[in-house]
Amino acid sequence: MLKMRTEDQIRAYVDGYNDCFQQFSECLKGRKSVMDAVRKMMVFREAVNNVVKDNRDGGDSKDENQFK
């Protein structure tokens, strides 16, 4: 089912997509291979997903060890 998005939701999606591209570009710099950069992005993706999961579960996403 197609869901209409608000202007703010569309803008947030585009901003997130552009930020992701920028982060991946940074991961490519100085890496031995594309797969090395992909593995680094997988770490970032897991961290972001954990923040969302923690917020949904009512957990504290401010755990200082979460991103170490």
PDB file of N, CA, C and O in Angstrom:
ATOM      1  N   MET A   1       0.834  -1.166   0.000  1.00  0.00           N
ATOM      2  CA  MET A   1       0.000   0.000   0.000  1.00  0.00           C
ATOM      3  C   MET A   1       0.889   1.244   0.000  1.00  0.00           C
ATOM      4  O   MET A   1       1.817   1.357   0.801  1.00  0.00           O
ATOM      5  N   LEU A   2       0.598   2.152  -0.888  1.00  0.00           N
ATOM      6  CA  LEU A   2       1.354   3.393  -0.994  1.00  0.00           C
ATOM      7  C   LEU A   2       0.878   4.381   0.059  1.00  0.00           C
ATOM      8  O   LEU A   2      -0.316   4.654   0.178  1.00  0.00           O
ATOM      9  N   LYS A   3       1.817   4.904   0.811  1.00  0.00           N
ATOM     10  CA  LYS A   3       1.478   5.851   1.864  1.00  0.00           C
ATOM     11  C   LYS A   3       2.026   7.224   1.486  1.00  0.00           C
ATOM     12  O   LYS A   3       3.205   7.363   1.163  1.00  0.00           O
ATOM     13  N   MET A   4       1.184   8.210   1.527  1.00  0.00           N
ATOM     14  CA  MET A   4       1.622   9.574   1.234  1.00  0.00           C
ATOM     15  C   MET A   4       2.469  10.076   2.403  1.00  0.00           C
ATOM     16  O   MET A   4       2.157   9.816   3.565  1.00  0.00           O
ATOM     17  N   ARG A   5       3.518  10.780   2.089  1.00  0.00           N
ATOM     18  CA  ARG A   5       4.416  11.329   3.099  1.00  0.00           C
ATOM     19  C   ARG A   5       4.245  12.839   3.167  1.00  0.00           C
ATOM     20  O   ARG A   5       3.933  13.492   2.171  1.00  0.00           O
ATOM     21  N   THR A   6       4.452  13.373   4.351  1.00  0.00           N
ATOM     22  CA  THR A   6       4.411  14.822   4.497  1.00  0.00           C
ATOM     23  C   THR A   6       5.699  15.412   3.925  1.00  0.00           C
ATOM     24  O   THR A   6       6.674  14.697   3.694  1.00  0.00           O
ATOM     25  N   GLU A   7       5.686  16.695   3.707  1.00  0.00           N
ATOM     26  CA  GLU A   7       6.879  17.385   3.210  1.00  0.00           C
ATOM     27  C   GLU A   7       8.059  17.177   4.169  1.00  0.00           C
ATOM     28  O   GLU A   7       9.182  16.944   3.723  1.00  0.00           O
ATOM     29  N   ASP A   8       7.812  17.258   5.471  1.00  0.00           N
ATOM     30  CA  ASP A   8       8.880  17.041   6.456  1.00  0.00           C
ATOM     31  C   ASP A   8       9.416  15.614   6.405  1.00  0.00           C
ATOM     32  O   ASP A   8      10.623  15.407   6.530  1.00  0.00           O
ATOM     33  N   GLN A   9       8.541  14.629   6.224  1.00  0.00           N
ATOM     34  CA  GLN A   9       8.980  13.232   6.136  1.00  0.00           C
ATOM     35  C   GLN A   9       9.827  13.013   4.884  1.00  0.00           C
ATOM     36  O   GLN A   9      10.844  12.322   4.930  1.00  0.00           O
ATOM     37  N   ILE A  10       9.411  13.595   3.787  1.00  0.00           N
ATOM     38  CA  ILE A  10      10.176  13.475   2.543  1.00  0.00           C
ATOM     39  C   ILE A  10      11.545  14.117   2.709  1.00  0.00           C
ATOM     40  O   ILE A  10      12.557  13.541   2.312  1.00  0.00           O
ATOM     41  N   ARG A  11      11.577  15.292   3.285  1.00  0.00           N
ATOM     42  CA  ARG A  11      12.842  16.003   3.501  1.00  0.00           C
ATOM     43  C   ARG A  11      13.756  15.192   4.423  1.00  0.00           C
ATOM     44  O   ARG A  11      14.955  15.086   4.164  1.00  0.00           O
ATOM     45  N   ALA A  12      13.205  14.623   5.487  1.00  0.00           N
ATOM     46  CA  ALA A  12      14.002  13.818   6.422  1.00  0.00           C
ATOM     47  C   ALA A  12      14.568  12.583   5.717  1.00  0.00           C
ATOM     48  O   ALA A  12      15.716  12.208   5.953  1.00  0.00           O
ATOM     49  N   TYR A  13      13.773  11.957   4.861  1.00  0.00           N
ATOM     50  CA  TYR A  13      14.244  10.786   4.116  1.00  0.00           C
ATOM     51  C   TYR A  13      15.401  11.163   3.194  1.00  0.00           C
ATOM     52  O   TYR A  13      16.422  10.476   3.156  1.00  0.00           O
ATOM     53  N   VAL A  14      15.236  12.249   2.457  1.00  0.00           N
ATOM     54  CA  VAL A  14      16.279  12.699   1.540  1.00  0.00           C
ATOM     55  C   VAL A  14      17.539  13.073   2.312  1.00  0.00           C
ATOM     56  O   VAL A  14      18.644  12.718   1.901  1.00  0.00           O
ATOM     57  N   ASP A  15      17.385  13.778   3.415  1.00  0.00           N
ATOM     58  CA  ASP A  15      18.541  14.141   4.235  1.00  0.00           C
ATOM     59  C   ASP A  15      19.267  12.891   4.740  1.00  0.00           C
ATOM     60  O   ASP A  15      20.496  12.826   4.701  1.00  0.00           O
ATOM     61  N   GLY A  16      18.511  11.909   5.208  1.00  0.00           N
ATOM     62  CA  GLY A  16      19.114  10.667   5.690  1.00  0.00           C
ATOM     63  C   GLY A  16      19.831   9.911   4.588  1.00  0.00           C
ATOM     64  O   GLY A  16      20.920   9.376   4.799  1.00  0.00           O
ATOM     65  N   TYR A  17      19.226   9.866   3.423  1.00  0.00           N
ATOM     66  CA  TYR A  17      19.836   9.183   2.273  1.00  0.00           C
ATOM     67  C   TYR A  17      21.143   9.869   1.890  1.00  0.00           C
ATOM     68  O   TYR A  17      22.151   9.205   1.649  1.00  0.00           O
ATOM     69  N   ASN A  18      21.123  11.194   1.835  1.00  0.00           N
ATOM     70  CA  ASN A  18      22.335  11.942   1.486  1.00  0.00           C
ATOM     71  C   ASN A  18      23.407  11.778   2.554  1.00  0.00           C
ATOM     72  O   ASN A  18      24.587  11.657   2.222  1.00  0.00           O
ATOM     73  N   ASP A  19      23.029  11.771   3.814  1.00  0.00           N
ATOM     74  CA  ASP A  19      23.990  11.541   4.892  1.00  0.00           C
ATOM     75  C   ASP A  19      24.614  10.156   4.787  1.00  0.00           C
ATOM     76  O   ASP A  19      25.813   9.987   5.009  1.00  0.00           O
ATOM     77  N   CYS A  20      23.796   9.171   4.449  1.00  0.00           N
ATOM     78  CA  CYS A  20      24.293   7.805   4.293  1.00  0.00           C
ATOM     79  C   CYS A  20      25.314   7.728   3.154  1.00  0.00           C
ATOM     80  O   CYS A  20      26.362   7.096   3.287  1.00  0.00           O
ATOM     81  N   PHE A  21      24.994   8.374   2.044  1.00  0.00           N
ATOM     82  CA  PHE A  21      25.930   8.389   0.914  1.00  0.00           C
ATOM     83  C   PHE A  21      27.243   9.042   1.319  1.00  0.00           C
ATOM     84  O   PHE A  21      28.317   8.539   0.989  1.00  0.00           O
ATOM     85  N   GLN A  22      27.160  10.151   2.027  1.00  0.00           N
ATOM     86  CA  GLN A  22      28.363  10.850   2.481  1.00  0.00           C
ATOM     87  C   GLN A  22      29.183   9.949   3.417  1.00  0.00           C
ATOM     88  O   GLN A  22      30.407   9.883   3.302  1.00  0.00           O
ATOM     89  N   GLN A  23      28.503   9.258   4.341  1.00  0.00           N
ATOM     90  CA  GLN A  23      29.205   8.366   5.263  1.00  0.00           C
ATOM     91  C   GLN A  23      29.885   7.226   4.515  1.00  0.00           C
ATOM     92  O   GLN A  23      31.015   6.859   4.838  1.00  0.00           O
ATOM     93  N   PHE A  24      29.209   6.668   3.524  1.00  0.00           N
ATOM     94  CA  PHE A  24      29.806   5.588   2.737  1.00  0.00           C
ATOM     95  C   PHE A  24      31.017   6.101   1.965  1.00  0.00           C
ATOM     96  O   PHE A  24      32.033   5.413   1.872  1.00  0.00           O
ATOM     97  N   SER A  25      30.911   7.306   1.412  1.00  0.00           N
ATOM     98  CA  SER A  25      32.051   7.894   0.708  1.00  0.00           C
ATOM     99  C   SER A  25      33.248   8.035   1.638  1.00  0.00           C
ATOM    100  O   SER A  25      34.385   7.776   1.245  1.00  0.00           O
ATOM    101  N   GLU A  26      32.981   8.450   2.883  1.00  0.00           N
ATOM    102  CA  GLU A  26      34.057   8.558   3.869  1.00  0.00           C
ATOM    103  C   GLU A  26      34.642   7.187   4.197  1.00  0.00           C
ATOM    104  O   GLU A  26      35.848   7.053   4.402  1.00  0.00           O
ATOM    105  N   CYS A  27      33.784   6.176   4.246  1.00  0.00           N
ATOM    106  CA  CYS A  27      34.262   4.817   4.537  1.00  0.00           C
ATOM    107  C   CYS A  27      35.160   4.291   3.423  1.00  0.00           C
ATOM    108  O   CYS A  27      36.058   3.489   3.680  1.00  0.00           O
ATOM    109  N   LEU A  28      34.928   4.733   2.190  1.00  0.00           N
ATOM    110  CA  LEU A  28      35.743   4.277   1.066  1.00  0.00           C
ATOM    111  C   LEU A  28      37.157   4.854   1.108  1.00  0.00           C
ATOM    112  O   LEU A  28      38.100   4.242   0.606  1.00  0.00           O
ATOM    113  N   LYS A  29      37.297   6.026   1.704  1.00  0.00           N
ATOM    114  CA  LYS A  29      38.616   6.654   1.761  1.00  0.00           C
ATOM    115  C   LYS A  29      39.548   5.839   2.647  1.00  0.00           C
ATOM    116  O   LYS A  29      39.218   5.528   3.791  1.00  0.00           O
ATOM    117  N   GLY A  30      40.694   5.502   2.116  1.00  0.00           N
ATOM    118  CA  GLY A  30      41.718   4.824   2.889  1.00  0.00           C
ATOM    119  C   GLY A  30      41.452   3.346   3.146  1.00  0.00           C
ATOM    120  O   GLY A  30      42.182   2.722   3.916  1.00  0.00           O
ATOM    121  N   ARG A  31      40.438   2.774   2.531  1.00  0.00           N
ATOM    122  CA  ARG A  31      40.131   1.355   2.732  1.00  0.00           C
ATOM    123  C   ARG A  31      40.864   0.518   1.697  1.00  0.00           C
ATOM    124  O   ARG A  31      41.184   0.995   0.608  1.00  0.00           O
ATOM    125  N   LYS A  32      41.124  -0.725   2.045  1.00  0.00           N
ATOM    126  CA  LYS A  32      41.814  -1.648   1.147  1.00  0.00           C
ATOM    127  C   LYS A  32      40.911  -2.130   0.022  1.00  0.00           C
ATOM    128  O   LYS A  32      41.373  -2.423  -1.081  1.00  0.00           O
ATOM    129  N   SER A  33      39.616  -2.207   0.316  1.00  0.00           N
ATOM    130  CA  SER A  33      38.686  -2.721  -0.685  1.00  0.00           C
ATOM    131  C   SER A  33      37.293  -2.153  -0.431  1.00  0.00           C
ATOM    132  O   SER A  33      37.017  -1.580   0.623  1.00  0.00           O
ATOM    133  N   VAL A  34      36.439  -2.325  -1.410  1.00  0.00           N
ATOM    134  CA  VAL A  34      35.049  -1.910  -1.254  1.00  0.00           C
ATOM    135  C   VAL A  34      34.396  -2.731  -0.150  1.00  0.00           C
ATOM    136  O   VAL A  34      33.606  -2.200   0.630  1.00  0.00           O
ATOM    137  N   MET A  35      34.714  -4.006  -0.076  1.00  0.00           N
ATOM    138  CA  MET A  35      34.111  -4.859   0.960  1.00  0.00           C
ATOM    139  C   MET A  35      34.526  -4.400   2.355  1.00  0.00           C
ATOM    140  O   MET A  35      33.745  -4.520   3.298  1.00  0.00           O
ATOM    141  N   ASP A  36      35.722  -3.885   2.497  1.00  0.00           N
ATOM    142  CA  ASP A  36      36.157  -3.334   3.780  1.00  0.00           C
ATOM    143  C   ASP A  36      35.279  -2.144   4.156  1.00  0.00           C
ATOM    144  O   ASP A  36      34.882  -2.001   5.312  1.00  0.00           O
ATOM    145  N   ALA A  37      34.977  -1.294   3.182  1.00  0.00           N
ATOM    146  CA  ALA A  37      34.098  -0.146   3.419  1.00  0.00           C
ATOM    147  C   ALA A  37      32.678  -0.608   3.732  1.00  0.00           C
ATOM    148  O   ALA A  37      32.011  -0.025   4.587  1.00  0.00           O
ATOM    149  N   VAL A  38      32.214  -1.640   3.051  1.00  0.00           N
ATOM    150  CA  VAL A  38      30.864  -2.174   3.300  1.00  0.00           C
ATOM    151  C   VAL A  38      30.779  -2.704   4.725  1.00  0.00           C
ATOM    152  O   VAL A  38      29.782  -2.468   5.408  1.00  0.00           O
ATOM    153  N   ARG A  39      31.794  -3.410   5.183  1.00  0.00           N
ATOM    154  CA  ARG A  39      31.791  -3.922   6.561  1.00  0.00           C
ATOM    155  C   ARG A  39      31.729  -2.774   7.564  1.00  0.00           C
ATOM    156  O   ARG A  39      31.039  -2.873   8.579  1.00  0.00           O
ATOM    157  N   LYS A  40      32.446  -1.686   7.284  1.00  0.00           N
ATOM    158  CA  LYS A  40      32.416  -0.524   8.176  1.00  0.00           C
ATOM    159  C   LYS A  40      31.014   0.088   8.184  1.00  0.00           C
ATOM    160  O   LYS A  40      30.523   0.479   9.243  1.00  0.00           O
ATOM    161  N   MET A  41      30.368   0.177   7.030  1.00  0.00           N
ATOM    162  CA  MET A  41      29.008   0.711   6.954  1.00  0.00           C
ATOM    163  C   MET A  41      28.033  -0.196   7.692  1.00  0.00           C
ATOM    164  O   MET A  41      27.059   0.291   8.266  1.00  0.00           O
ATOM    165  N   MET A  42      28.271  -1.497   7.689  1.00  0.00           N
ATOM    166  CA  MET A  42      27.408  -2.424   8.413  1.00  0.00           C
ATOM    167  C   MET A  42      27.470  -2.140   9.915  1.00  0.00           C
ATOM    168  O   MET A  42      26.465  -2.281  10.612  1.00  0.00           O
ATOM    169  N   VAL A  43      28.633  -1.745  10.413  1.00  0.00           N
ATOM    170  CA  VAL A  43      28.767  -1.371  11.829  1.00  0.00           C
ATOM    171  C   VAL A  43      27.919  -0.136  12.111  1.00  0.00           C
ATOM    172  O   VAL A  43      27.203  -0.083  13.111  1.00  0.00           O
ATOM    173  N   PHE A  44      28.001   0.861  11.224  1.00  0.00           N
ATOM    174  CA  PHE A  44      27.197   2.072  11.395  1.00  0.00           C
ATOM    175  C   PHE A  44      25.711   1.748  11.325  1.00  0.00           C
ATOM    176  O   PHE A  44      24.924   2.258  12.123  1.00  0.00           O
ATOM    177  N   ARG A  45      25.321   0.900  10.372  1.00  0.00           N
ATOM    178  CA  ARG A  45      23.915   0.529  10.221  1.00  0.00           C
ATOM    179  C   ARG A  45      23.400  -0.158  11.480  1.00  0.00           C
ATOM    180  O   ARG A  45      22.294   0.129  11.938  1.00  0.00           O
ATOM    181  N   GLU A  46      24.193  -1.056  12.036  1.00  0.00           N
ATOM    182  CA  GLU A  46      23.786  -1.744  13.261  1.00  0.00           C
ATOM    183  C   GLU A  46      23.614  -0.761  14.417  1.00  0.00           C
ATOM    184  O   GLU A  46      22.675  -0.877  15.205  1.00  0.00           O
ATOM    185  N   ALA A  47      24.525   0.206  14.513  1.00  0.00           N
ATOM    186  CA  ALA A  47      24.431   1.206  15.580  1.00  0.00           C
ATOM    187  C   ALA A  47      23.148   2.027  15.439  1.00  0.00           C
ATOM    188  O   ALA A  47      22.453   2.268  16.426  1.00  0.00           O
ATOM    189  N   VAL A  48      22.836   2.457  14.215  1.00  0.00           N
ATOM    190  CA  VAL A  48      21.620   3.246  13.983  1.00  0.00           C
ATOM    191  C   VAL A  48      20.384   2.406  14.285  1.00  0.00           C
ATOM    192  O   VAL A  48      19.458   2.883  14.942  1.00  0.00           O
ATOM    193  N   ASN A  49      20.361   1.171  13.817  1.00  0.00           N
ATOM    194  CA  ASN A  49      19.213   0.304  14.076  1.00  0.00           C
ATOM    195  C   ASN A  49      19.036   0.034  15.562  1.00  0.00           C
ATOM    196  O   ASN A  49      17.906  -0.072  16.039  1.00  0.00           O
ATOM    197  N   ASN A  50      20.134  -0.080  16.302  1.00  0.00           N
ATOM    198  CA  ASN A  50      20.043  -0.296  17.746  1.00  0.00           C
ATOM    199  C   ASN A  50      19.442   0.908  18.454  1.00  0.00           C
ATOM    200  O   ASN A  50      18.694   0.748  19.418  1.00  0.00           O
ATOM    201  N   VAL A  51      19.758   2.115  17.988  1.00  0.00           N
ATOM    202  CA  VAL A  51      19.166   3.314  18.578  1.00  0.00           C
ATOM    203  C   VAL A  51      17.656   3.289  18.374  1.00  0.00           C
ATOM    204  O   VAL A  51      16.897   3.554  19.306  1.00  0.00           O
ATOM    205  N   VAL A  52      17.223   2.974  17.167  1.00  0.00           N
ATOM    206  CA  VAL A  52      15.787   2.909  16.876  1.00  0.00           C
ATOM    207  C   VAL A  52      15.137   1.815  17.710  1.00  0.00           C
ATOM    208  O   VAL A  52      14.063   2.025  18.273  1.00  0.00           O
ATOM    209  N   LYS A  53      15.772   0.651  17.796  1.00  0.00           N
ATOM    210  CA  LYS A  53      15.232  -0.459  18.575  1.00  0.00           C
ATOM    211  C   LYS A  53      15.123  -0.083  20.049  1.00  0.00           C
ATOM    212  O   LYS A  53      14.107  -0.350  20.691  1.00  0.00           O
ATOM    213  N   ASP A  54      16.184   0.543  20.586  1.00  0.00           N
ATOM    214  CA  ASP A  54      16.161   0.967  21.986  1.00  0.00           C
ATOM    215  C   ASP A  54      15.032   1.951  22.247  1.00  0.00           C
ATOM    216  O   ASP A  54      14.347   1.858  23.266  1.00  0.00           O
ATOM    217  N   ASN A  55      14.839   2.885  21.339  1.00  0.00           N
ATOM    218  CA  ASN A  55      13.771   3.873  21.515  1.00  0.00           C
ATOM    219  C   ASN A  55      12.394   3.218  21.456  1.00  0.00           C
ATOM    220  O   ASN A  55      11.499   3.612  22.204  1.00  0.00           O
ATOM    221  N   ARG A  56      12.210   2.243  20.598  1.00  0.00           N
ATOM    222  CA  ARG A  56      10.927   1.536  20.505  1.00  0.00           C
ATOM    223  C   ARG A  56      10.660   0.700  21.743  1.00  0.00           C
ATOM    224  O   ARG A  56       9.521   0.576  22.195  1.00  0.00           O
ATOM    225  N   ASP A  57      11.739   0.121  22.289  1.00  0.00           N
ATOM    226  CA  ASP A  57      11.609  -0.737  23.465  1.00  0.00           C
ATOM    227  C   ASP A  57      11.564   0.063  24.768  1.00  0.00           C
ATOM    228  O   ASP A  57      11.402  -0.510  25.846  1.00  0.00           O
ATOM    229  N   GLY A  58      11.707   1.371  24.669  1.00  0.00           N
ATOM    230  CA  GLY A  58      11.697   2.206  25.861  1.00  0.00           C
ATOM    231  C   GLY A  58      13.009   2.199  26.605  1.00  0.00           C
ATOM    232  O   GLY A  58      13.086   2.666  27.741  1.00  0.00           O
ATOM    233  N   GLY A  59      14.068   1.660  25.960  1.00  0.00           N
ATOM    234  CA  GLY A  59      15.372   1.606  26.598  1.00  0.00           C
ATOM    235  C   GLY A  59      16.072   2.938  26.533  1.00  0.00           C
ATOM    236  O   GLY A  59      15.604   3.869  25.877  1.00  0.00           O
ATOM    237  N   ASP A  60      17.202   3.027  27.220  1.00  0.00           N
ATOM    238  CA  ASP A  60      17.991   4.249  27.235  1.00  0.00           C
ATOM    239  C   ASP A  60      19.026   4.174  26.130  1.00  0.00           C
ATOM    240  O   ASP A  60      19.988   3.413  26.237  1.00  0.00           O
ATOM    241  N   SER A  61      18.847   4.954  25.067  1.00  0.00           N
ATOM    242  CA  SER A  61      19.776   4.929  23.948  1.00  0.00           C
ATOM    243  C   SER A  61      21.008   5.782  24.207  1.00  0.00           C
ATOM    244  O   SER A  61      21.821   5.976  23.303  1.00  0.00           O
ATOM    245  N   LYS A  62      21.164   6.298  25.427  1.00  0.00           N
ATOM    246  CA  LYS A  62      22.305   7.154  25.758  1.00  0.00           C
ATOM    247  C   LYS A  62      23.427   6.359  26.414  1.00  0.00           C
ATOM    248  O   LYS A  62      24.312   6.945  27.038  1.00  0.00           O
ATOM    249  N   ASP A  63      23.406   5.041  26.283  1.00  0.00           N
ATOM    250  CA  ASP A  63      24.455   4.209  26.850  1.00  0.00           C
ATOM    251  C   ASP A  63      25.786   4.604  26.236  1.00  0.00           C
ATOM    252  O   ASP A  63      25.970   4.474  25.026  1.00  0.00           O
ATOM    253  N   GLU A  64      26.718   5.086  27.053  1.00  0.00           N
ATOM    254  CA  GLU A  64      27.961   5.604  26.533  1.00  0.00           C
ATOM    255  C   GLU A  64      28.839   4.524  25.896  1.00  0.00           C
ATOM    256  O   GLU A  64      29.746   4.852  25.132  1.00  0.00           O
ATOM    257  N   ASN A  65      28.593   3.263  26.188  1.00  0.00           N
ATOM    258  CA  ASN A  65      29.376   2.173  25.583  1.00  0.00           C
ATOM    259  C   ASN A  65      28.782   1.686  24.281  1.00  0.00           C
ATOM    260  O   ASN A  65      29.382   0.840  23.618  1.00  0.00           O
ATOM    261  N   GLN A  66      27.647   2.181  23.900  1.00  0.00           N
ATOM    262  CA  GLN A  66      26.927   1.676  22.735  1.00  0.00           C
ATOM    263  C   GLN A  66      27.721   1.836  21.440  1.00  0.00           C
ATOM    264  O   GLN A  66      27.649   0.965  20.572  1.00  0.00           O
ATOM    265  N   PHE A  67      28.474   2.922  21.286  1.00  0.00           N
ATOM    266  CA  PHE A  67      29.133   3.184  20.026  1.00  0.00           C
ATOM    267  C   PHE A  67      30.640   3.006  20.084  1.00  0.00           C
ATOM    268  O   PHE A  67      31.350   3.474  19.194  1.00  0.00           O
ATOM    269  N   LYS A  68      31.139   2.342  21.108  1.00  0.00           N
ATOM    270  CA  LYS A  68      32.583   2.129  21.228  1.00  0.00           C
ATOM    271  C   LYS A  68      32.991   0.885  20.507  1.00  0.00           C
ATOM    272  O   LYS A  68      34.172   0.538  20.495  1.00  0.00           O
TER     273      LYS A  68
END
